Amino acid sequence: MATVPAAAAVRTTPLLLVAVLFGAVAAFFASQALWPLTALAVVIAAAVLAGGVWMIGRRGSREL
């Protein structure tokens, strides 16, 4: 199992914060029954998380 260096974790922290923010926005839109906006916020949050995972994997493969 590969570990993530602390420096990579620090660089991806802003991406995680953005994903959490869009998750909170999605929860708010869902509570207001604004389903198209909820779907958009969920898609953005998932894309940000996937981008962060991809960046960590790309950096990890360079270090091997």
mmCIF file as Biopython writes it, N, C-alpha, C and O atoms, coordinates in Angstrom:
data_model
#
loop_
_atom_site.group_PDB
_atom_site.id
_atom_site.type_symbol
_atom_site.label_atom_id
_atom_site.label_alt_id
_atom_site.label_comp_id
_atom_site.label_asym_id
_atom_site.label_entity_id
_atom_site.label_seq_id
_atom_site.pdbx_PDB_ins_code
_atom_site.Cartn_x
_atom_site.Cartn_y
_atom_site.Cartn_z
_atom_site.occupancy
_atom_site.B_iso_or_equiv
_atom_site.auth_seq_id
_atom_site.auth_asym_id
_atom_site.pdbx_PDB_model_num
ATOM 1   N N  . MET A ? 1  ? 0.849   -1.179 0.000   1.0 0.0 1  A 1 
ATOM 2   C CA . MET A ? 1  ? 0.000   0.000  0.000   1.0 0.0 1  A 1 
ATOM 3   C C  . MET A ? 1  ? 0.893   1.240  0.000   1.0 0.0 1  A 1 
ATOM 4   O O  . MET A ? 1  ? 1.849   1.322  0.771   1.0 0.0 1  A 1 
ATOM 5   N N  . ALA A ? 2  ? 0.582   2.192  -0.858  1.0 0.0 2  A 1 
ATOM 6   C CA . ALA A ? 2  ? 1.366   3.422  -0.956  1.0 0.0 2  A 1 
ATOM 7   C C  . ALA A ? 2  ? 0.845   4.449  0.043   1.0 0.0 2  A 1 
ATOM 8   O O  . ALA A ? 2  ? -0.351  4.521  0.326   1.0 0.0 2  A 1 
ATOM 9   N N  . THR A ? 3  ? 1.759   5.224  0.556   1.0 0.0 3  A 1 
ATOM 10  C CA . THR A ? 3  ? 1.363   6.305  1.457   1.0 0.0 3  A 1 
ATOM 11  C C  . THR A ? 3  ? 1.496   7.626  0.719   1.0 0.0 3  A 1 
ATOM 12  O O  . THR A ? 3  ? 2.296   7.761  -0.207  1.0 0.0 3  A 1 
ATOM 13  N N  . VAL A ? 4  ? 0.709   8.586  1.136   1.0 0.0 4  A 1 
ATOM 14  C CA . VAL A ? 4  ? 0.742   9.904  0.514   1.0 0.0 4  A 1 
ATOM 15  C C  . VAL A ? 4  ? 1.671   10.786 1.328   1.0 0.0 4  A 1 
ATOM 16  O O  . VAL A ? 4  ? 1.468   10.939 2.533   1.0 0.0 4  A 1 
ATOM 17  N N  . PRO A ? 5  ? 2.683   11.368 0.704   1.0 0.0 5  A 1 
ATOM 18  C CA . PRO A ? 5  ? 3.570   12.269 1.447   1.0 0.0 5  A 1 
ATOM 19  C C  . PRO A ? 5  ? 2.792   13.460 1.995   1.0 0.0 5  A 1 
ATOM 20  O O  . PRO A ? 5  ? 1.779   13.878 1.434   1.0 0.0 5  A 1 
ATOM 21  N N  . ALA A ? 6  ? 3.287   13.988 3.094   1.0 0.0 6  A 1 
ATOM 22  C CA . ALA A ? 6  ? 2.599   15.115 3.735   1.0 0.0 6  A 1 
ATOM 23  C C  . ALA A ? 6  ? 2.499   16.317 2.798   1.0 0.0 6  A 1 
ATOM 24  O O  . ALA A ? 6  ? 1.492   17.025 2.807   1.0 0.0 6  A 1 
ATOM 25  N N  . ALA A ? 7  ? 3.525   16.552 1.996   1.0 0.0 7  A 1 
ATOM 26  C CA . ALA A ? 7  ? 3.491   17.694 1.083   1.0 0.0 7  A 1 
ATOM 27  C C  . ALA A ? 7  ? 2.359   17.557 0.067   1.0 0.0 7  A 1 
ATOM 28  O O  . ALA A ? 7  ? 1.702   18.547 -0.255  1.0 0.0 7  A 1 
ATOM 29  N N  . ALA A ? 8  ? 2.122   16.350 -0.441  1.0 0.0 8  A 1 
ATOM 30  C CA . ALA A ? 8  ? 1.025   16.140 -1.389  1.0 0.0 8  A 1 
ATOM 31  C C  . ALA A ? 8  ? -0.310  16.344 -0.707  1.0 0.0 8  A 1 
ATOM 32  O O  . ALA A ? 8  ? -1.242  16.883 -1.304  1.0 0.0 8  A 1 
ATOM 33  N N  . ALA A ? 9  ? -0.407  15.920 0.533   1.0 0.0 9  A 1 
ATOM 34  C CA . ALA A ? 9  ? -1.662  16.097 1.272   1.0 0.0 9  A 1 
ATOM 35  C C  . ALA A ? 9  ? -1.950  17.575 1.494   1.0 0.0 9  A 1 
ATOM 36  O O  . ALA A ? 9  ? -3.100  18.005 1.407   1.0 0.0 9  A 1 
ATOM 37  N N  . VAL A ? 10 ? -0.924  18.345 1.777   1.0 0.0 10 A 1 
ATOM 38  C CA . VAL A ? 10 ? -1.115  19.784 1.990   1.0 0.0 10 A 1 
ATOM 39  C C  . VAL A ? 10 ? -1.552  20.458 0.702   1.0 0.0 10 A 1 
ATOM 40  O O  . VAL A ? 10 ? -2.397  21.353 0.730   1.0 0.0 10 A 1 
ATOM 41  N N  . ARG A ? 11 ? -0.979  20.038 -0.445  1.0 0.0 11 A 1 
ATOM 42  C CA . ARG A ? 11 ? -1.355  20.650 -1.716  1.0 0.0 11 A 1 
ATOM 43  C C  . ARG A ? 11 ? -2.775  20.300 -2.132  1.0 0.0 11 A 1 
ATOM 44  O O  . ARG A ? 11 ? -3.424  21.089 -2.818  1.0 0.0 11 A 1 
ATOM 45  N N  . THR A ? 12 ? -3.272  19.135 -1.733  1.0 0.0 12 A 1 
ATOM 46  C CA . THR A ? 12 ? -4.624  18.742 -2.129  1.0 0.0 12 A 1 
ATOM 47  C C  . THR A ? 12 ? -5.687  19.176 -1.127  1.0 0.0 12 A 1 
ATOM 48  O O  . THR A ? 12 ? -6.878  19.027 -1.397  1.0 0.0 12 A 1 
ATOM 49  N N  . THR A ? 13 ? -5.282  19.708 0.022   1.0 0.0 13 A 1 
ATOM 50  C CA . THR A ? 13 ? -6.258  20.148 1.024   1.0 0.0 13 A 1 
ATOM 51  C C  . THR A ? 13 ? -7.226  21.179 0.468   1.0 0.0 13 A 1 
ATOM 52  O O  . THR A ? 13 ? -8.420  21.069 0.748   1.0 0.0 13 A 1 
ATOM 53  N N  . PRO A ? 14 ? -6.794  22.177 -0.304  1.0 0.0 14 A 1 
ATOM 54  C CA . PRO A ? 14 ? -7.775  23.119 -0.864  1.0 0.0 14 A 1 
ATOM 55  C C  . PRO A ? 14 ? -8.817  22.426 -1.751  1.0 0.0 14 A 1 
ATOM 56  O O  . PRO A ? 14 ? -9.980  22.828 -1.765  1.0 0.0 14 A 1 
ATOM 57  N N  . LEU A ? 15 ? -8.406  21.389 -2.489  1.0 0.0 15 A 1 
ATOM 58  C CA . LEU A ? 15 ? -9.376  20.657 -3.310  1.0 0.0 15 A 1 
ATOM 59  C C  . LEU A ? 15 ? -10.408 19.964 -2.435  1.0 0.0 15 A 1 
ATOM 60  O O  . LEU A ? 15 ? -11.593 19.952 -2.769  1.0 0.0 15 A 1 
ATOM 61  N N  . LEU A ? 16 ? -9.978  19.391 -1.326  1.0 0.0 16 A 1 
ATOM 62  C CA . LEU A ? 16 ? -10.921 18.738 -0.424  1.0 0.0 16 A 1 
ATOM 63  C C  . LEU A ? 16 ? -11.876 19.748 0.190   1.0 0.0 16 A 1 
ATOM 64  O O  . LEU A ? 16 ? -13.061 19.459 0.362   1.0 0.0 16 A 1 
ATOM 65  N N  . LEU A ? 17 ? -11.371 20.927 0.520   1.0 0.0 17 A 1 
ATOM 66  C CA . LEU A ? 17 ? -12.241 21.963 1.087   1.0 0.0 17 A 1 
ATOM 67  C C  . LEU A ? 17 ? -13.283 22.416 0.069   1.0 0.0 17 A 1 
ATOM 68  O O  . LEU A ? 17 ? -14.436 22.654 0.427   1.0 0.0 17 A 1 
ATOM 69  N N  . VAL A ? 18 ? -12.889 22.534 -1.188  1.0 0.0 18 A 1 
ATOM 70  C CA . VAL A ? 18 ? -13.841 22.913 -2.238  1.0 0.0 18 A 1 
ATOM 71  C C  . VAL A ? 18 ? -14.901 21.824 -2.396  1.0 0.0 18 A 1 
ATOM 72  O O  . VAL A ? 18 ? -16.086 22.124 -2.545  1.0 0.0 18 A 1 
ATOM 73  N N  . ALA A ? 19 ? -14.472 20.553 -2.363  1.0 0.0 19 A 1 
ATOM 74  C CA . ALA A ? 19 ? -15.428 19.454 -2.490  1.0 0.0 19 A 1 
ATOM 75  C C  . ALA A ? 19 ? -16.407 19.450 -1.320  1.0 0.0 19 A 1 
ATOM 76  O O  . ALA A ? 19 ? -17.601 19.226 -1.516  1.0 0.0 19 A 1 
ATOM 77  N N  . VAL A ? 20 ? -15.922 19.691 -0.122  1.0 0.0 20 A 1 
ATOM 78  C CA . VAL A ? 20 ? -16.806 19.746 1.048   1.0 0.0 20 A 1 
ATOM 79  C C  . VAL A ? 20 ? -17.769 20.927 0.930   1.0 0.0 20 A 1 
ATOM 80  O O  . VAL A ? 20 ? -18.946 20.809 1.273   1.0 0.0 20 A 1 
ATOM 81  N N  . LEU A ? 21 ? -17.270 22.060 0.446   1.0 0.0 21 A 1 
ATOM 82  C CA . LEU A ? 21 ? -18.128 23.233 0.259   1.0 0.0 21 A 1 
ATOM 83  C C  . LEU A ? 21 ? -19.260 22.928 -0.716  1.0 0.0 21 A 1 
ATOM 84  O O  . LEU A ? 21 ? -20.415 23.256 -0.448  1.0 0.0 21 A 1 
ATOM 85  N N  . PHE A ? 22 ? -18.930 22.295 -1.854  1.0 0.0 22 A 1 
ATOM 86  C CA . PHE A ? 22 ? -19.975 21.970 -2.817  1.0 0.0 22 A 1 
ATOM 87  C C  . PHE A ? 22 ? -20.917 20.893 -2.273  1.0 0.0 22 A 1 
ATOM 88  O O  . PHE A ? 22 ? -22.094 20.864 -2.631  1.0 0.0 22 A 1 
ATOM 89  N N  . GLY A ? 23 ? -20.409 20.012 -1.413  1.0 0.0 23 A 1 
ATOM 90  C CA . GLY A ? 23 ? -21.285 19.050 -0.750  1.0 0.0 23 A 1 
ATOM 91  C C  . GLY A ? 23 ? -22.295 19.749 0.156   1.0 0.0 23 A 1 
ATOM 92  O O  . GLY A ? 23 ? -23.469 19.380 0.199   1.0 0.0 23 A 1 
ATOM 93  N N  . ALA A ? 24 ? -21.824 20.761 0.877   1.0 0.0 24 A 1 
ATOM 94  C CA . ALA A ? 24 ? -22.727 21.530 1.738   1.0 0.0 24 A 1 
ATOM 95  C C  . ALA A ? 24 ? -23.743 22.305 0.904   1.0 0.0 24 A 1 
ATOM 96  O O  . ALA A ? 24 ? -24.916 22.394 1.268   1.0 0.0 24 A 1 
ATOM 97  N N  . VAL A ? 25 ? -23.291 22.861 -0.206  1.0 0.0 25 A 1 
ATOM 98  C CA . VAL A ? 25 ? -24.207 23.573 -1.105  1.0 0.0 25 A 1 
ATOM 99  C C  . VAL A ? 25 ? -25.258 22.609 -1.652  1.0 0.0 25 A 1 
ATOM 100 O O  . VAL A ? 25 ? -26.436 22.955 -1.744  1.0 0.0 25 A 1 
ATOM 101 N N  . ALA A ? 26 ? -24.828 21.397 -2.015  1.0 0.0 26 A 1 
ATOM 102 C CA . ALA A ? 26 ? -25.774 20.393 -2.511  1.0 0.0 26 A 1 
ATOM 103 C C  . ALA A ? 26 ? -26.796 20.035 -1.445  1.0 0.0 26 A 1 
ATOM 104 O O  . ALA A ? 26 ? -27.978 19.875 -1.752  1.0 0.0 26 A 1 
ATOM 105 N N  . ALA A ? 27 ? -26.361 19.909 -0.200  1.0 0.0 27 A 1 
ATOM 106 C CA . ALA A ? 27 ? -27.292 19.595 0.889   1.0 0.0 27 A 1 
ATOM 107 C C  . ALA A ? 27 ? -28.309 20.727 1.075   1.0 0.0 27 A 1 
ATOM 108 O O  . ALA A ? 27 ? -29.490 20.473 1.311   1.0 0.0 27 A 1 
ATOM 109 N N  . PHE A ? 28 ? -27.847 21.970 0.966   1.0 0.0 28 A 1 
ATOM 110 C CA . PHE A ? 28 ? -28.761 23.095 1.091   1.0 0.0 28 A 1 
ATOM 111 C C  . PHE A ? 28 ? -29.783 23.096 -0.044  1.0 0.0 28 A 1 
ATOM 112 O O  . PHE A ? 28 ? -30.980 23.255 0.193   1.0 0.0 28 A 1 
ATOM 113 N N  . PHE A ? 29 ? -29.305 22.916 -1.281  1.0 0.0 29 A 1 
ATOM 114 C CA . PHE A ? 29 ? -30.232 22.891 -2.415  1.0 0.0 29 A 1 
ATOM 115 C C  . PHE A ? 29 ? -31.228 21.742 -2.295  1.0 0.0 29 A 1 
ATOM 116 O O  . PHE A ? 29 ? -32.394 21.887 -2.662  1.0 0.0 29 A 1 
ATOM 117 N N  . ALA A ? 30 ? -30.769 20.600 -1.783  1.0 0.0 30 A 1 
ATOM 118 C CA . ALA A ? 30 ? -31.679 19.467 -1.604  1.0 0.0 30 A 1 
ATOM 119 C C  . ALA A ? 30 ? -32.742 19.792 -0.562  1.0 0.0 30 A 1 
ATOM 120 O O  . ALA A ? 30 ? -33.902 19.406 -0.712  1.0 0.0 30 A 1 
ATOM 121 N N  . SER A ? 31 ? -32.352 20.496 0.484   1.0 0.0 31 A 1 
ATOM 122 C CA . SER A ? 31 ? -33.332 20.847 1.514   1.0 0.0 31 A 1 
ATOM 123 C C  . SER A ? 31 ? -34.371 21.829 0.990   1.0 0.0 31 A 1 
ATOM 124 O O  . SER A ? 31 ? -35.484 21.902 1.511   1.0 0.0 31 A 1 
ATOM 125 N N  . GLN A ? 32 ? -34.005 22.581 -0.039  1.0 0.0 32 A 1 
ATOM 126 C CA . GLN A ? 32 ? -34.936 23.533 -0.647  1.0 0.0 32 A 1 
ATOM 127 C C  . GLN A ? 32 ? -35.672 22.935 -1.851  1.0 0.0 32 A 1 
ATOM 128 O O  . GLN A ? 32 ? -36.452 23.621 -2.512  1.0 0.0 32 A 1 
ATOM 129 N N  . ALA A ? 33 ? -35.419 21.657 -2.129  1.0 0.0 33 A 1 
ATOM 130 C CA . ALA A ? 33 ? -36.023 20.925 -3.250  1.0 0.0 33 A 1 
ATOM 131 C C  . ALA A ? 33 ? -35.646 21.549 -4.595  1.0 0.0 33 A 1 
ATOM 132 O O  . ALA A ? 33 ? -36.465 21.595 -5.513  1.0 0.0 33 A 1 
ATOM 133 N N  . LEU A ? 34 ? -34.422 22.022 -4.705  1.0 0.0 34 A 1 
ATOM 134 C CA . LEU A ? 34 ? -33.909 22.562 -5.961  1.0 0.0 34 A 1 
ATOM 135 C C  . LEU A ? 34 ? -33.047 21.479 -6.611  1.0 0.0 34 A 1 
ATOM 136 O O  . LEU A ? 34 ? -31.819 21.559 -6.596  1.0 0.0 34 A 1 
ATOM 137 N N  . TRP A ? 35 ? -33.696 20.477 -7.175  1.0 0.0 35 A 1 
ATOM 138 C CA . TRP A ? 35 ? -33.007 19.270 -7.630  1.0 0.0 35 A 1 
ATOM 139 C C  . TRP A ? 35 ? -32.012 19.492 -8.758  1.0 0.0 35 A 1 
ATOM 140 O O  . TRP A ? 35 ? -30.947 18.874 -8.725  1.0 0.0 35 A 1 
ATOM 141 N N  . PRO A ? 36 ? -32.282 20.331 -9.755  1.0 0.0 36 A 1 
ATOM 142 C CA . PRO A ? 36 ? -31.256 20.538 -10.787 1.0 0.0 36 A 1 
ATOM 143 C C  . PRO A ? 36 ? -29.973 21.158 -10.215 1.0 0.0 36 A 1 
ATOM 144 O O  . PRO A ? 36 ? -28.868 20.774 -10.600 1.0 0.0 36 A 1 
ATOM 145 N N  . LEU A ? 37 ? -30.124 22.105 -9.307  1.0 0.0 37 A 1 
ATOM 146 C CA . LEU A ? 37 ? -28.948 22.718 -8.693  1.0 0.0 37 A 1 
ATOM 147 C C  . LEU A ? 37 ? -28.240 21.727 -7.767  1.0 0.0 37 A 1 
ATOM 148 O O  . LEU A ? 37 ? -27.015 21.745 -7.653  1.0 0.0 37 A 1 
ATOM 149 N N  . THR A ? 38 ? -29.016 20.862 -7.106  1.0 0.0 38 A 1 
ATOM 150 C CA . THR A ? 38 ? -28.425 19.822 -6.262  1.0 0.0 38 A 1 
ATOM 151 C C  . THR A ? 38 ? -27.569 18.890 -7.102  1.0 0.0 38 A 1 
ATOM 152 O O  . THR A ? 38 ? -26.443 18.564 -6.728  1.0 0.0 38 A 1 
ATOM 153 N N  . ALA A ? 39 ? -28.100 18.465 -8.230  1.0 0.0 39 A 1 
ATOM 154 C CA . ALA A ? 39 ? -27.350 17.576 -9.116  1.0 0.0 39 A 1 
ATOM 155 C C  . ALA A ? 39 ? -26.076 18.250 -9.611  1.0 0.0 39 A 1 
ATOM 156 O O  . ALA A ? 39 ? -25.022 17.617 -9.660  1.0 0.0 39 A 1 
ATOM 157 N N  . LEU A ? 40 ? -26.160 19.517 -9.976  1.0 0.0 40 A 1 
ATOM 158 C CA . LEU A ? 40 ? -24.985 20.252 -10.446 1.0 0.0 40 A 1 
ATOM 159 C C  . LEU A ? 40 ? -23.921 20.338 -9.356  1.0 0.0 40 A 1 
ATOM 160 O O  . LEU A ? 40 ? -22.741 20.119 -9.631  1.0 0.0 40 A 1 
ATOM 161 N N  . ALA A ? 41 ? -24.316 20.651 -8.132  1.0 0.0 41 A 1 
ATOM 162 C CA . ALA A ? 41 ? -23.360 20.759 -7.029  1.0 0.0 41 A 1 
ATOM 163 C C  . ALA A ? 41 ? -22.719 19.407 -6.720  1.0 0.0 41 A 1 
ATOM 164 O O  . ALA A ? 41 ? -21.532 19.351 -6.400  1.0 0.0 41 A 1 
ATOM 165 N N  . VAL A ? 42 ? -23.481 18.323 -6.810  1.0 0.0 42 A 1 
ATOM 166 C CA . VAL A ? 42 ? -22.929 16.992 -6.571  1.0 0.0 42 A 1 
ATOM 167 C C  . VAL A ? 42 ? -21.924 16.629 -7.662  1.0 0.0 42 A 1 
ATOM 168 O O  . VAL A ? 42 ? -20.869 16.064 -7.375  1.0 0.0 42 A 1 
ATOM 169 N N  . VAL A ? 43 ? -22.248 16.951 -8.901  1.0 0.0 43 A 1 
ATOM 170 C CA . VAL A ? 43 ? -21.330 16.662 -10.007 1.0 0.0 43 A 1 
ATOM 171 C C  . VAL A ? 43 ? -20.032 17.450 -9.841  1.0 0.0 43 A 1 
ATOM 172 O O  . VAL A ? 43 ? -18.950 16.909 -10.069 1.0 0.0 43 A 1 
ATOM 173 N N  . ILE A ? 44 ? -20.127 18.705 -9.452  1.0 0.0 44 A 1 
ATOM 174 C CA . ILE A ? 44 ? -18.922 19.517 -9.251  1.0 0.0 44 A 1 
ATOM 175 C C  . ILE A ? 44 ? -18.089 18.959 -8.105  1.0 0.0 44 A 1 
ATOM 176 O O  . ILE A ? 44 ? -16.868 18.854 -8.223  1.0 0.0 44 A 1 
ATOM 177 N N  . ALA A ? 45 ? -18.737 18.597 -6.988  1.0 0.0 45 A 1 
ATOM 178 C CA . ALA A ? 45 ? -18.005 18.038 -5.853  1.0 0.0 45 A 1 
ATOM 179 C C  . ALA A ? 45 ? -17.307 16.739 -6.247  1.0 0.0 45 A 1 
ATOM 180 O O  . ALA A ? 45 ? -16.158 16.518 -5.867  1.0 0.0 45 A 1 
ATOM 181 N N  . ALA A ? 46 ? -17.980 15.888 -6.995  1.0 0.0 46 A 1 
ATOM 182 C CA . ALA A ? 46 ? -17.377 14.620 -7.425  1.0 0.0 46 A 1 
ATOM 183 C C  . ALA A ? 46 ? -16.214 14.868 -8.373  1.0 0.0 46 A 1 
ATOM 184 O O  . ALA A ? 46 ? -15.199 14.176 -8.298  1.0 0.0 46 A 1 
ATOM 185 N N  . ALA A ? 47 ? -16.345 15.841 -9.260  1.0 0.0 47 A 1 
ATOM 186 C CA . ALA A ? 47 ? -15.261 16.151 -10.190 1.0 0.0 47 A 1 
ATOM 187 C C  . ALA A ? 47 ? -14.036 16.689 -9.456  1.0 0.0 47 A 1 
ATOM 188 O O  . ALA A ? 47 ? -12.903 16.350 -9.798  1.0 0.0 47 A 1 
ATOM 189 N N  . VAL A ? 48 ? -14.263 17.516 -8.464  1.0 0.0 48 A 1 
ATOM 190 C CA . VAL A ? 48 ? -13.140 18.054 -7.685  1.0 0.0 48 A 1 
ATOM 191 C C  . VAL A ? 48 ? -12.444 16.935 -6.919  1.0 0.0 48 A 1 
ATOM 192 O O  . VAL A ? 48 ? -11.215 16.879 -6.893  1.0 0.0 48 A 1 
ATOM 193 N N  . LEU A ? 49 ? -13.209 16.047 -6.296  1.0 0.0 49 A 1 
ATOM 194 C CA . LEU A ? 49 ? -12.612 14.916 -5.593  1.0 0.0 49 A 1 
ATOM 195 C C  . LEU A ? 49 ? -11.854 13.997 -6.540  1.0 0.0 49 A 1 
ATOM 196 O O  . LEU A ? 49 ? -10.749 13.557 -6.224  1.0 0.0 49 A 1 
ATOM 197 N N  . ALA A ? 50 ? -12.437 13.706 -7.694  1.0 0.0 50 A 1 
ATOM 198 C CA . ALA A ? 50 ? -11.762 12.842 -8.665  1.0 0.0 50 A 1 
ATOM 199 C C  . ALA A ? 50 ? -10.474 13.505 -9.160  1.0 0.0 50 A 1 
ATOM 200 O O  . ALA A ? 50 ? -9.458  12.834 -9.345  1.0 0.0 50 A 1 
ATOM 201 N N  . GLY A ? 51 ? -10.517 14.795 -9.369  1.0 0.0 51 A 1 
ATOM 202 C CA . GLY A ? 51 ? -9.310  15.509 -9.781  1.0 0.0 51 A 1 
ATOM 203 C C  . GLY A ? 51 ? -8.223  15.448 -8.727  1.0 0.0 51 A 1 
ATOM 204 O O  . GLY A ? 51 ? -7.046  15.297 -9.055  1.0 0.0 51 A 1 
ATOM 205 N N  . GLY A ? 52 ? -8.603  15.564 -7.468  1.0 0.0 52 A 1 
ATOM 206 C CA . GLY A ? 52 ? -7.625  15.455 -6.387  1.0 0.0 52 A 1 
ATOM 207 C C  . GLY A ? 52 ? -7.016  14.069 -6.303  1.0 0.0 52 A 1 
ATOM 208 O O  . GLY A ? 52 ? -5.807  13.927 -6.120  1.0 0.0 52 A 1 
ATOM 209 N N  . VAL A ? 53 ? -7.848  13.048 -6.436  1.0 0.0 53 A 1 
ATOM 210 C CA . VAL A ? 53 ? -7.340  11.669 -6.416  1.0 0.0 53 A 1 
ATOM 211 C C  . VAL A ? 53 ? -6.412  11.431 -7.599  1.0 0.0 53 A 1 
ATOM 212 O O  . VAL A ? 53 ? -5.369  10.793 -7.454  1.0 0.0 53 A 1 
ATOM 213 N N  . TRP A ? 54 ? -6.785  11.939 -8.761  1.0 0.0 54 A 1 
ATOM 214 C CA . TRP A ? 54 ? -5.954  11.780 -9.954  1.0 0.0 54 A 1 
ATOM 215 C C  . TRP A ? 54 ? -4.604  12.470 -9.766  1.0 0.0 54 A 1 
ATOM 216 O O  . TRP A ? 54 ? -3.565  11.926 -10.142 1.0 0.0 54 A 1 
ATOM 217 N N  . MET A ? 55 ? -4.623  13.685 -9.178  1.0 0.0 55 A 1 
ATOM 218 C CA . MET A ? 55 ? -3.369  14.407 -8.959  1.0 0.0 55 A 1 
ATOM 219 C C  . MET A ? 55 ? -2.461  13.664 -7.997  1.0 0.0 55 A 1 
ATOM 220 O O  . MET A ? 55 ? -1.251  13.593 -8.214  1.0 0.0 55 A 1 
ATOM 221 N N  . ILE A ? 56 ? -3.029  13.111 -6.938  1.0 0.0 56 A 1 
ATOM 222 C CA . ILE A ? 56 ? -2.220  12.359 -5.971  1.0 0.0 56 A 1 
ATOM 223 C C  . ILE A ? 56 ? -1.630  11.130 -6.636  1.0 0.0 56 A 1 
ATOM 224 O O  . ILE A ? 56 ? -0.460  10.813 -6.425  1.0 0.0 56 A 1 
ATOM 225 N N  . GLY A ? 57 ? -2.423  10.436 -7.435  1.0 0.0 57 A 1 
ATOM 226 C CA . GLY A ? 57 ? -1.927  9.244  -8.125  1.0 0.0 57 A 1 
ATOM 227 C C  . GLY A ? 57 ? -0.841  9.583  -9.136  1.0 0.0 57 A 1 
ATOM 228 O O  . GLY A ? 57 ? 0.124   8.833  -9.281  1.0 0.0 57 A 1 
ATOM 229 N N  . ARG A ? 58 ? -0.983  10.678 -9.819  1.0 0.0 58 A 1 
ATOM 230 C CA . ARG A ? 58 ? 0.021   11.087 -10.803 1.0 0.0 58 A 1 
ATOM 231 C C  . ARG A ? 58 ? 1.332   11.440 -10.127 1.0 0.0 58 A 1 
ATOM 232 O O  . ARG A ? 58 ? 2.404   11.081 -10.614 1.0 0.0 58 A 1 
ATOM 233 N N  . ARG A ? 59 ? 1.249   12.141 -9.006  1.0 0.0 59 A 1 
ATOM 234 C CA . ARG A ? 59 ? 2.472   12.493 -8.266  1.0 0.0 59 A 1 
ATOM 235 C C  . ARG A ? 59 ? 3.117   11.244 -7.698  1.0 0.0 59 A 1 
ATOM 236 O O  . ARG A ? 59 ? 4.342   11.120 -7.694  1.0 0.0 59 A 1 
ATOM 237 N N  . GLY A ? 60 ? 2.298   10.316 -7.219  1.0 0.0 60 A 1 
ATOM 238 C CA . GLY A ? 60 ? 2.832   9.084  -6.649  1.0 0.0 60 A 1 
ATOM 239 C C  . GLY A ? 60 ? 3.537   8.231  -7.669  1.0 0.0 60 A 1 
ATOM 240 O O  . GLY A ? 60 ? 4.544   7.596  -7.355  1.0 0.0 60 A 1 
ATOM 241 N N  . SER A ? 61 ? 3.026   8.202  -8.895  1.0 0.0 61 A 1 
ATOM 242 C CA . SER A ? 61 ? 3.651   7.381  -9.926  1.0 0.0 61 A 1 
ATOM 243 C C  . SER A ? 61 ? 4.987   7.970  -10.373 1.0 0.0 61 A 1 
ATOM 244 O O  . SER A ? 61 ? 5.865   7.234  -10.822 1.0 0.0 61 A 1 
ATOM 245 N N  . ARG A ? 62 ? 5.148   9.273  -10.257 1.0 0.0 62 A 1 
ATOM 246 C CA . ARG A ? 62 ? 6.426   9.896  -10.603 1.0 0.0 62 A 1 
ATOM 247 C C  . ARG A ? 62 ? 7.496   9.583  -9.575  1.0 0.0 62 A 1 
ATOM 248 O O  . ARG A ? 62 ? 8.677   9.508  -9.914  1.0 0.0 62 A 1 
ATOM 249 N N  . GLU A ? 63 ? 7.097   9.398  -8.310  1.0 0.0 63 A 1 
ATOM 250 C CA . GLU A ? 63 ? 8.054   9.174  -7.241  1.0 0.0 63 A 1 
ATOM 251 C C  . GLU A ? 63 ? 8.553   7.742  -7.211  1.0 0.0 63 A 1 
ATOM 252 O O  . GLU A ? 63 ? 9.553   7.459  -6.551  1.0 0.0 63 A 1 
ATOM 253 N N  . LEU A ? 64 ? 7.887   6.833  -7.905  1.0 0.0 64 A 1 
ATOM 254 C CA . LEU A ? 64 ? 8.317   5.429  -7.879  1.0 0.0 64 A 1 
ATOM 255 C C  . LEU A ? 64 ? 9.501   5.187  -8.704  1.0 0.0 64 A 1 
ATOM 256 O O  . LEU A ? 64 ? 9.979   4.055  -8.781  1.0 0.0 64 A 1 
#
